């Protein structure tokens, strides 16, 4: 498993919907939020990148959003919340395979990071590429926020 530590900051400008994850039901909550978000985005005919971002926040909160193609020209519907954040230091891993394998992938990644002495920060996220019909070829980029290394 390739686990890359990235020291170069990355910034996200997303619009979407926030929710609470109970009983570790990330998939169910994520799909519900994603469907609500796309209903609003498509109804308002907002041009987007089409890429889903599932953002895992502290206190069992989750945000599902998408990047607008031209945010300055698109009025944002009231149902969508704008969220901006940076990851200063993070691990990046591209999972290729079915979405059902993601919970085990997260477990493996967290174990690998702990073995390396890394401390997970917040937020972390999954970035879903465009869907394809072959589940063995689905690509999900996992970014896990890491705390800065002590000096």
NUROLO-422331 format. One record per residue: x, y, z of N, C-alpha, C, O in turn; residue in one letter. Coordinates in pm, 1 decimal, decimal comma. Layout:
BEGIN
      n.X      n.Y      n.Z     ca.X     ca.Y     ca.Z      c.X      c.Y      c.Z      o.X      o.Y      o.Z residu
        X        Y        Z        X        Y        Z        X        Y        Z        X        Y        Z      a
...
% end
This chain:
BEGIN
      n.X      n.Y      n.Z     ca.X     ca.Y     ca.Z      c.X      c.Y      c.Z      o.X      o.Y      o.Z residu
     85,2   -117,8      0,0      0,0      0,0      0,0     89,7    124,0      0,0    178,1    138,2     84,5      x
     65,8    211,9    -94,6    144,8    334,1   -106,2     79,3    443,1    -21,4    -37,0    478,2    -41,4      x
    157,2    496,1     74,4    109,8    604,1    160,5    208,4    719,0    144,7    322,0    711,6    191,5      x
    164,6    823,8     79,1    249,7    939,8     50,1    218,5   1050,8    150,1    102,3   1086,1    170,1      x
    323,5   1105,9    213,0    307,1   1221,1    301,9    336,8   1345,9    219,7    443,9   1358,0    160,4      x
    240,9   1438,8    216,5    254,9   1560,1    137,0    273,8   1678,2    232,2    194,5   1698,9    324,0      x
    379,3   1754,4    208,7    412,1   1869,1    293,6    372,2   2001,8    228,7    394,8   2108,3    286,2      x
    313,7   1995,8    110,9    273,0   2116,0     38,7    123,8   2139,8     60,1     43,5   2050,9     31,7      x
     84,3   2258,1    109,7    -57,1   2282,4    141,2   -147,7   2272,1     18,2   -107,2   2300,4    -94,6      x
   -270,2   2230,8     44,3   -373,2   2224,7    -58,4   -496,6   2294,2     -1,2   -527,2   2279,7    117,2      x
   -566,9   2369,2    -85,0   -683,5   2447,2    -40,6   -808,0   2396,9   -112,3   -804,1   2362,7   -230,4      x
   -917,3   2393,2    -39,1  -1045,4   2350,4    -93,7  -1148,3   2461,3    -77,2  -1156,1   2524,7     28,0      x
  -1227,6   2484,4   -182,4  -1341,3   2577,8   -182,4  -1461,7   2495,4   -226,8  -1479,7   2471,2   -346,1      x
  -1542,8   2452,9   -132,9  -1654,0   2363,5   -163,4  -1787,3   2426,3   -125,6  -1794,0   2517,7    -43,4      x
  -1892,3   2375,6   -187,0  -2029,3   2412,7   -151,9  -2106,2   2283,2   -134,4  -2100,2   2194,8   -219,8      x
  -2178,6   2271,6    -23,7  -2249,3   2146,5     -1,0  -2334,9   2149,1    123,1  -2384,3   2253,8    164,7      x
  -2351,7   2030,7    182,1  -2442,3   2011,2    294,2  -2370,4   1935,8    405,1  -2294,9   1841,8    380,4      x
  -2395,9   1980,0    528,9  -2332,3   1922,8    647,8  -2432,2   1832,5    720,7  -2553,0   1856,1    718,4      x
  -2378,6   1728,6    785,3  -2463,1   1640,1    865,0  -2384,6   1577,8    978,8  -2264,6   1601,3    993,1      x
  -2452,9   1498,5   1059,4  -2391,9   1428,6   1172,1  -2393,7   1279,5   1142,5  -2494,2   1225,6   1096,2      x
  -2281,6   1213,3   1169,6  -2270,0   1069,1   1149,6  -2290,2   1001,7   1285,3  -2214,5   1025,5   1379,4      x
  -2391,3    918,6   1293,9  -2416,1    842,2   1415,2  -2390,5    695,2   1387,1  -2414,4    647,2   1276,3      x
  -2341,8    624,0   1488,1  -2317,6    479,3   1478,9  -2225,6    441,6   1362,7  -2241,2    335,9   1301,4      x
  -2130,1    529,0   1333,6  -2030,6    504,0   1228,4  -2093,7    474,9   1092,4  -2038,8    396,4   1015,1      x
  -2206,5    535,9   1062,3  -2278,3    514,8    937,1  -2234,6    616,4    831,1  -2318,5    683,0    770,5      x
  -2104,2    627,9    809,1  -2049,8    727,5    715,8  -2106,6    711,8    574,8  -2145,5    810,4    512,1      x
  -2111,3    590,5    525,7  -2160,6    567,6    389,8  -2304,5    611,7    371,9  -2337,4    680,3    275,2      x
  -2390,3    572,4    465,0  -2531,5    607,2    454,9  -2551,5    757,8    463,8  -2625,3    816,1    384,4      x
  -2485,0    821,0    561,5  -2498,2    966,0    577,6  -2439,4   1038,1    456,1  -2499,1   1132,7    404,8      x
  -2322,4    993,1    410,3  -2258,3   1055,1    294,4  -2346,0   1049,8    169,8  -2359,2   1149,5     98,9      x
  -2406,0    933,7    142,7  -2493,2    921,8     25,3  -2615,7   1011,6     38,7  -2657,8   1073,5    -59,1      x
  -2673,5   1019,4    158,7  -2791,1   1105,0    179,2  -2755,2   1251,4    154,4  -2827,3   1322,7     84,6      x
  -2642,5   1296,1    212,6  -2600,0   1434,8    194,0  -2566,6   1463,2     47,9  -2600,3   1568,9     -5,3      x
  -2499,4   1366,5    -16,3  -2461,0   1384,2   -156,4  -2584,8   1396,7   -245,3  -2589,5   1482,4   -333,6      x
  -2683,6   1312,7   -222,5  -2805,6   1319,5   -302,9  -2878,7   1451,6   -281,7  -2929,6   1510,4   -377,2      x
  -2884,2   1498,8   -156,6  -2947,0   1628,2   -128,8  -2871,0   1740,2   -199,6  -2931,1   1828,7   -260,3      x
  -2738,1   1735,0   -190,8  -2655,9   1839,0   -253,0  -2677,8   1842,8   -404,5  -2698,7   1949,7   -461,7      x
  -2673,2   1726,1   -469,1  -2687,4   1723,7   -615,0  -2826,1   1767,7   -659,5  -2841,2   1827,4   -766,1      x
  -2926,4   1738,8   -579,4  -3061,0   1784,5   -614,2  -3064,6   1937,7   -619,0  -3123,5   1995,6   -710,3      x
  -3002,4   2002,2   -522,0  -2998,7   2148,8   -518,1  -2913,4   2203,3   -633,3  -2954,6   2295,5   -703,8      x
  -2794,2   2145,3   -651,5  -2701,0   2193,6   -754,9  -2763,1   2181,3   -894,0  -2758,4   2275,5   -973,2      x
  -2821,1   2065,4   -923,0  -2881,8   2045,7  -1055,0  -3004,7   2133,4  -1073,9  -3027,6   2186,4  -1182,6      x
  -3084,4   2148,8   -966,9  -3203,6   2233,9   -974,6  -3168,2   2378,7  -1004,2  -3241,8   2448,6  -1073,8      x
  -3054,0   2423,9   -950,3  -3010,2   2562,1   -972,4  -2922,5   2575,7  -1097,2  -2880,4   2686,0  -1132,2      x
  -2895,4   2464,3  -1163,3  -2812,5   2461,0  -1285,4  -2675,9   2527,8  -1263,8  -2631,5   2609,9  -1344,1      x
  -2611,2   2490,1  -1153,6  -2480,0   2545,8  -1121,3  -2372,6   2460,2  -1186,4  -2369,7   2338,9  -1165,4      x
  -2283,6   2520,9  -1265,5  -2174,7   2442,6  -1325,4  -2072,2   2404,3  -1218,2  -2024,8   2489,8  -1143,3      x
  -2038,8   2275,3  -1211,6  -1944,1   2224,1  -1111,7  -1837,1   2139,9  -1179,4  -1842,2   2115,0  -1299,9      x
  -1740,8   2096,9  -1100,2  -1638,7   2003,4  -1149,9  -1694,7   1862,1  -1159,3  -1637,2   1777,3  -1227,6      x
  -1806,9   1835,6  -1091,2  -1867,0   1702,9  -1092,1  -1799,1   1605,3   -997,4  -1832,8   1486,9   -996,8      x
  -1704,9   1652,3   -918,0  -1629,2   1565,8   -827,7  -1683,6   1580,6   -685,5  -1688,4   1690,9   -631,1      x
  -1724,6   1468,0   -625,9  -1777,0   1468,3   -489,5  -1663,3   1469,1   -388,5  -1564,5   1397,3   -404,2      x
  -1677,8   1550,4   -285,3  -1582,9   1557,4   -173,8  -1658,6   1523,8    -45,9  -1750,6   1596,0     -7,2      x
  -1620,4   1414,9     19,7  -1677,7   1378,0    148,8  -1575,8   1417,6    253,7  -1468,6   1357,6    262,3      x
  -1608,2   1517,7    333,1  -1514,5   1573,6    430,7  -1554,6   1526,8    570,4  -1667,9   1546,5    614,4      x
  -1459,0   1464,4    638,7  -1481,1   1414,5    773,8  -1427,7   1517,0    873,5  -1308,8   1548,9    873,8      x
  -1516,9   1567,9    957,7  -1486,8   1674,9   1051,3  -1490,2   1621,7   1194,8  -1539,5   1511,5   1218,9      x
  -1438,0   1699,6   1289,8  -1444,3   1655,9   1430,1  -1588,7   1640,8   1479,0  -1682,8   1691,0   1417,6      x
  -1602,8   1570,4   1590,7  -1732,6   1553,3   1657,9  -1835,2   1481,2   1571,0  -1953,8   1514,0   1574,8      x
  -1790,2   1383,1   1492,7  -1879,3   1301,3   1408,9  -1959,1   1382,7   1307,8  -2071,0   1345,7   1272,1      x
  -1902,0   1492,4   1262,3  -1968,7   1573,3   1159,8  -1909,2   1538,7   1023,2  -1793,9   1497,2   1011,3      x
  -1990,9   1557,0    923,1  -1950,7   1526,7    786,1  -2005,8   1637,0    695,8  -2114,5   1690,1    718,8      x
  -1929,0   1669,5    593,9  -1970,2   1768,4    494,5  -1948,9   1705,5    358,2  -1841,5   1652,6    330,0      x
  -2049,8   1710,9    274,5  -2037,8   1660,4    137,9  -2055,9   1778,8     44,7  -2158,1   1847,3     48,6      x
  -1954,6   1802,5    -40,0  -1959,6   1919,0   -126,6  -1895,7   1896,2   -261,5  -1841,9   1789,6   -291,3      x
  -1903,9   2000,6   -341,7  -1850,4   1999,8   -477,5  -1792,1   2138,1   -504,2  -1833,2   2236,6   -442,8      x
  -1696,8   2144,7   -595,4  -1639,7   2273,5   -635,8  -1724,5   2331,3   -749,2  -1759,5   2261,2   -844,1      x
  -1756,9   2459,6   -737,7  -1824,2   2529,1   -847,7  -1719,1   2564,9   -952,2  -1604,4   2594,0   -918,2      x
  -1758,5   2562,6  -1079,2  -1663,9   2599,9  -1186,2  -1630,7   2748,3  -1181,9  -1514,8   2785,7  -1199,9      x
  -1729,6   2833,3  -1158,5  -1705,3   2977,4  -1146,6  -1785,4   3030,0  -1028,6  -1894,2   3084,8  -1046,6      x
  -1731,2   3013,3   -905,7  -1806,6   3049,2   -786,0  -1844,1   3196,7   -778,1  -1946,4   3231,6   -719,0      x
  -1762,8   3282,9   -836,7  -1792,9   3426,0   -828,4  -1913,7   3465,2   -913,0  -1974,0   3569,7   -888,6      x
  -1950,5   3383,2  -1012,5  -2063,3   3417,6  -1100,0  -2190,0   3339,8  -1067,6  -2297,3   3370,1  -1119,8      x
  -2177,4   3238,9   -981,1  -2294,0   3156,7   -950,6  -2353,6   3195,8   -816,3  -2285,8   3187,0   -713,9      x
  -2479,9   3239,0   -815,1  -2541,5   3263,5   -684,9  -2558,6   3129,5   -612,9  -2601,3   3031,1   -673,2      x
  -2525,4   3126,5   -484,3  -2531,6   3002,7   -408,0  -2669,7   2987,1   -344,9  -2713,2   3073,9   -269,2      x
  -2738,6   2877,7   -375,1  -2868,5   2854,6   -311,0  -2852,6   2846,4   -159,1  -2749,7   2801,0   -109,2      x
  -2954,3   2890,4    -86,7  -2950,5   2892,2     59,5  -2924,1   2754,4    119,8  -2867,0   2745,5    228,5      x
  -2964,1   2647,2     52,3  -2947,1   2512,9    106,8  -2800,3   2468,6    108,9  -2764,8   2375,1    180,6      x
  -2714,8   2535,7     30,2  -2574,5   2497,3     22,1  -2487,9   2588,6    106,8  -2499,1   2711,1    100,7      x
  -2402,2   2527,3    185,2  -2309,5   2599,6    272,0  -2172,7   2605,5    204,1  -2123,9   2502,8    156,8      x
  -2109,7   2723,3    198,1  -1972,9   2728,6    147,8  -1876,2   2687,5    259,1  -1890,4   2730,3    373,7      x
  -1778,9   2605,2    224,6  -1676,9   2561,8    319,6  -1540,6   2573,3    252,1  -1519,7   2523,2    141,6      x
  -1449,2   2639,9    320,5  -1311,1   2651,3    272,0  -1218,4   2601,8    381,5  -1238,6   2630,5    499,5      x
  -1116,9   2527,5    341,2  -1018,0   2482,6    437,9   -889,2   2446,1    364,8   -887,4   2422,4    244,0      x
   -781,6   2442,8    443,2   -650,4   2402,6    392,9   -607,7   2275,6    463,9   -641,5   2253,1    580,2      x
   -534,9   2195,2    394,1   -458,6   2088,0    456,6   -312,7   2129,3    441,4   -261,1   2136,3    329,9      x
   -246,6   2156,6    552,8   -106,6   2199,2    548,8    -12,8   2080,4    527,7     88,3   2089,4    458,0      x
    -49,9   1969,3    590,2     31,0   1846,9    585,3    -67,5   1730,8    588,5   -158,1   1728,5    671,8      x
    -50,4   1634,6    498,8   -149,5   1528,0    488,8    -89,8   1406,4    419,3     14,4   1413,7    354,2      x
   -158,1   1296,6    435,1   -121,7   1177,7    359,6   -220,3   1164,5    243,8   -337,7   1200,1    254,5      x
   -169,1   1112,9    134,7   -251,6   1095,3     14,8   -240,0    950,1    -29,2   -130,5    894,9    -40,2      x
   -355,0    890,1    -53,9   -357,7    752,5   -103,3   -472,2    741,2   -204,0   -582,9    788,6   -178,3      x
   -445,6    678,9   -317,4   -551,0    655,8   -416,5   -595,8    510,7   -404,3   -519,0    417,7   -429,4      x
   -721,1    493,6   -365,5   -781,5    360,7   -355,1   -844,3    327,2   -489,7   -925,0    404,0   -542,2      x
   -807,4    213,7   -544,6   -868,9    165,5   -668,1   -943,6     37,9   -632,4   -884,8    -61,0   -588,6      x
  -1074,2     42,9   -652,1  -1155,8    -72,3   -619,2  -1292,3    -29,2   -570,1  -1326,1     89,1   -572,6      x
  -1370,4   -125,8   -525,6  -1507,9    -95,5   -485,5  -1513,9     -7,0   -360,9  -1426,9    -11,6   -273,8      x
  -1618,7     72,7   -356,2  -1639,9    161,7   -242,2  -1656,4     82,5   -112,3  -1621,7    131,5     -4,8      x
  -1709,2    -39,5   -122,0  -1730,9   -120,8     -3,0  -1599,6   -154,8     67,9  -1600,9   -191,1    185,6      x
  -1487,6   -143,6     -1,5  -1356,5   -173,5     57,8  -1297,3    -52,4    130,5  -1192,4    -64,4    193,8      x
  -1362,5     63,8    122,7  -1307,0    185,2    184,1  -1294,3    178,4    336,6  -1192,5    223,8    388,9      x
  -1390,8    124,8    410,4  -1371,0    118,8    556,4  -1243,6     42,7    596,0  -1170,8     86,2    685,3      x
  -1216,9    -69,3    530,5  -1094,5   -143,7    561,1   -971,1    -65,3    518,4   -868,2    -70,5    585,8      x
   -980,1      6,6    408,2   -866,8     88,6    361,9   -833,3    194,8    465,9   -716,0    217,2    496,0      x
   -936,1    260,9    521,5   -914,1    361,5    625,9   -845,8    298,2    747,8   -753,8    356,5    805,1      x
   -891,0    180,0    786,5   -829,3    109,7    900,6   -682,6     83,5    872,4   -597,6    106,0    958,5      x
   -652,3     36,1    752,3   -513,6      6,6    714,2   -428,4    133,5    711,1   -314,8    133,6    758,5      x
   -483,4    241,1    655,1   -409,2    367,3    647,3   -380,3    423,4    786,4   -269,1    469,1    813,1      x
   -479,4    420,1    874,7   -459,4    470,3   1010,8   -354,3    388,3   1084,5   -273,4    443,4   1159,1      x
   -355,2    257,5   1064,1   -255,0    171,2   1127,8   -115,4    203,1   1074,8    -19,4    208,5   1151,7      x
   -104,0    224,1    944,7     25,5    257,6    884,4     76,5    391,5    936,2    195,0    405,6    966,7      x
    -11,5    488,4    945,9     28,8    620,3    996,3     73,3    611,6   1142,6    172,9    673,0   1180,8      x
      0,1    536,0   1224,0     37,6    519,1   1364,9    174,0    451,2   1375,2    255,7    488,6   1459,3      x
    199,0    351,8   1290,3    327,9    282,8   1291,3    442,5    377,1   1254,6    555,9    357,0   1298,1      x
    413,8    477,3   1176,7    514,8    576,4   1138,0    526,9    689,5   1240,1    610,4    778,6   1224,9      x
    443,7    685,7   1343,9    448,2    790,0   1445,9    374,8    916,8   1407,8    396,9   1021,6   1468,4      x
    288,5    909,2   1309,1    211,5   1025,7   1265,0     87,8   1041,9   1352,8     32,0    943,8   1402,0      x
     45,6   1167,1   1372,0    -75,9   1197,7   1447,3   -177,3   1257,2   1349,3   -150,6   1357,0   1282,4      x
   -292,5   1194,1   1343,1   -397,2   1239,1   1250,7   -461,0   1366,7   1304,2   -493,7   1377,4   1422,3      x
   -477,6   1462,8   1214,0   -543,7   1588,6   1246,6   -680,3   1592,4   1181,5   -744,0   1488,8   1162,4      x
   -725,0   1711,6   1147,7   -855,4   1726,5   1086,2   -849,6   1843,5    988,8   -774,8   1938,2   1013,0      x
   -923,8   1840,7    882,2  -1014,7   1735,5    840,2   -942,7   1627,8    758,0   -824,5   1639,3    725,6      x
  -1017,9   1524,7    726,4   -976,2   1422,3    631,6  -1089,0   1410,8    529,4  -1202,8   1448,3    557,8      x
  -1057,9   1359,7    412,1  -1163,7   1353,0    311,1  -1139,8   1245,9    207,1  -1029,0   1195,2    189,7      x
  -1247,4   1213,7    139,1  -1245,5   1125,7     22,9  -1290,0   1208,9    -96,0  -1387,6   1283,5    -88,9      x
  -1216,4   1194,6   -205,3  -1250,5   1265,4   -328,6  -1282,0   1157,6   -432,2  -1197,2   1075,3   -466,7      x
  -1403,7   1160,3   -479,9  -1450,4   1057,6   -572,5  -1438,5   1105,8   -716,0  -1490,9   1211,2   -751,9      x
  -1368,8   1027,3   -797,9  -1360,4   1057,8   -940,0  -1493,7   1028,2  -1006,4  -1588,8    985,5   -940,9      x
  -1499,8   1050,6  -1134,1  -1623,5   1023,8  -1205,4  -1652,8    873,9  -1202,3  -1562,0    791,4  -1212,3      x
  -1777,4    841,0  -1188,6  -1821,6    702,8  -1172,2  -1797,2    621,5  -1300,0  -1807,2    672,9  -1411,5      x
  -1765,1    493,9  -1280,4  -1760,4    400,0  -1393,3  -1835,3    274,4  -1350,1  -1855,5    251,3  -1230,9      x
  -1875,5    194,8  -1445,7  -1958,3     77,9  -1415,9  -1880,1    -40,1  -1359,0  -1940,0   -130,7  -1300,9      x
  -1748,6    -41,1  -1374,2  -1667,2   -151,5  -1323,5  -1616,8   -116,4  -1183,5  -1528,7    -31,5  -1170,1      x
  -1671,1   -180,2  -1078,2  -1631,9   -144,8   -942,0  -1483,5   -167,2   -912,7  -1429,1   -106,1   -820,7      x
  -1418,6   -252,3   -988,2  -1275,6   -277,6   -964,3  -1189,0   -162,2  -1014,6  -1070,1   -155,5   -983,3      x
  -1248,6    -70,9  -1093,0  -1172,6     42,4  -1148,1  -1210,8    176,5  -1087,1  -1159,8    280,0  -1130,0      x
  -1299,0    177,1   -988,2  -1337,7    301,6   -922,7  -1216,8    360,4   -849,2  -1142,3    287,9   -783,4      x
  -1198,1    492,1   -861,0  -1086,1    558,1   -793,2  -1138,1    656,1   -689,2  -1223,8    740,1   -716,9      x
  -1083,7    642,9   -568,4  -1116,6    733,4   -458,7   -985,3    783,0   -399,9   -903,4    703,2   -354,3      x
   -965,0    913,7   -400,8   -845,5    971,1   -339,2   -877,4    999,4   -193,3   -973,8   1069,2   -161,9      x
   -795,3    944,4   -104,6   -811,7    964,9     38,7   -702,4   1060,8     85,1   -583,8   1036,2     63,6      x
   -743,8   1170,5    149,0   -650,9   1266,0    208,0   -677,3   1268,8    358,0   -789,4   1295,7    401,2      x
   -574,9   1241,1    436,7   -588,5   1240,3    582,0   -500,9   1350,5    637,7   -378,6   1347,0    624,1      x
   -564,7   1449,1    701,1   -492,3   1559,7    761,7   -399,5   1509,4    872,1   -438,6   1427,1    954,8      x
   -275,0   1560,5    872,3   -175,7   1520,8    973,4   -131,1   1642,6   1051,9   -126,8   1753,7    999,1      x
    -98,5   1621,4   1176,4    -43,8   1729,6   1257,8     98,4   1760,1   1212,7    168,6   1673,7   1160,3      x
    138,6   1882,6   1233,8    274,9   1924,2   1198,6    373,9   1843,9   1282,6    346,8   1809,6   1397,7      x
    487,7   1815,1   1223,3    594,6   1746,2   1294,6    656,5   1842,9   1396,0    679,4   1959,5   1363,6      x
    683,9   1795,7   1518,8    749,9   1885,5   1614,5    887,3   1927,9   1564,3    958,8   1850,4   1500,7      x
    922,3   2051,2   1593,9   1050,5   2104,9   1546,0   1162,4   2067,1   1638,6   1277,5   2103,5   1614,4      x
% end
